[in-house]
Amino acid sequence: MQRLSLTALLVADYDDAIAFYVGKAGFELVEETDQGGGKRWVVVRPPGSDAALLLARAVGEQAARIGDQAGGRVFLFLETDDFAGDHARMSAAGVRFLEAPRHEPYGSVAVFEDLYGTRWDLIQRAGTVSP
């Protein structure tokens, strides 16, 4: 068996990124380990998910890619079974949505940005039921 477990996401500052992903987006802080020299191993994930993000502080020329790892496209997809509830909670917490929720044949979706401009889809697939 194989599975995708971590996706590295370039950030400018560990603490600011933790504040956004845990404090605003509602993720869990899974691991935070000091590796010395200002480097940390910081892993966050949505509640109930096996997939997680490694928040990787950019060094040198990597800094130019913060917020633009996908060339302006949506880079990551946060799937939910409670689109309306998560959209309302995240909006109230200060997450910036770039559009009003849309209802497409494949489900409900709205694009949001993290604190650096990385674009995400919040999505509830058609046919999934909110609690």
N, C-alpha and C positions, 0 to 999 in steps of 0.2 A: 504494500500500500504506500502511496505517496500523497502528500497534501501540501498545499501552500500554507505556511504558518506565519511568516513575518514579511512585511513589506517595509523597506526603509523609506522614510519620509524626511527629506532635508528640512531642518529648522534652523533659525538663527540663535535661539536661546532655549535651553531645556525647560527652565521654569515657566517661561511664557507659554511654551507649547503645552506643557502639562496643565497649566491654568485653563487654556482653551479646551483641550480635548477632554479633560476630566471635569472641569468646572462648568463649561458651557455646552459641550457636545454630549456629556453624560457617560463618557467612557470610564473604564476602570483602570487604575494604575496597577499593572501586573508586576512590574519589576523596576527597580531603580538601584543600580549598583555603580558606585564610584570606581572608575578604572584608572584613576590617577591622571595627573597632567591636565585636569579640567575636562577630561572625557568621562562620559557616563553611559551606561547601558540602560536605556529607558524604554519600556514596553507598555503600551496602552492598548486596550481593546474594547469594543462595544460589549455591554453586558450580554452574557449567554453565547458569545461567539468564541470559536477556536482561533480564528484568524486575528492577527494583531498587527500593530504598527510599531516599528522600531524608530523612535524619534532620534534622528542622527544629526547632531550639530554640524553644520557645514563648515568646512575648512578651506581656506584659500579660494581657488577658482570655483569651487562648489557653491559658494555664496550667490553667484549669479543665477543659479538654478532654483533657489528657494522660491516656492510658490509657482514655479513654472516647469515642473518635471515632466509635464505632458504637453508642452507647447501651446498652452491656452485652452486645451480640451478638458472636459471632466476627466479627472484622474482616478478617483476612487468612488465606490458605490456603497452606500450605507443602506442595507435592506432592513426594513422594519415590518412588523405585523400590526403596527398602530401608527399609520402615517399622520393622521390628524393630531393625535396626542403628542407624538414626537415633534412634529412641526411646530405646534403651539409651545411646547416646553423649550425647544431650542430657540425659537424666536424670542420668547420671554427672557431667556438667559443671555441674549445679545448676539446670537449667531446671525450673520448677515446672509439672507436669502437674496438671490439675484433675480428671482421671478416669483410670481404667485404660483401656488400649486396648480399643476396641470393633470388632467385625467386623460390618459392615453389608452389605446387598446391593450397595451401590456401592463398598465397599472397607473398608480398615482405617483407623481414625481415633482420635485422642486430642486433646483440647483442652489447650493450654498457654497460659501468660501470659508476657509479657515483663516486664522489671523495673518497669514502670509499671502493669501490669494489663491491657494490651491483649491481647485474646484472639485466639488463632490456632488453626486446625486443622492438625495434622500428619496428612497423608492419603496413603495409597497406594490408587489406584483399583483396583477389581477387574479382574483380567485382566492386570495388569502384573506382571512377574516380577522378584523380587529377584536380584541377581547371585550 
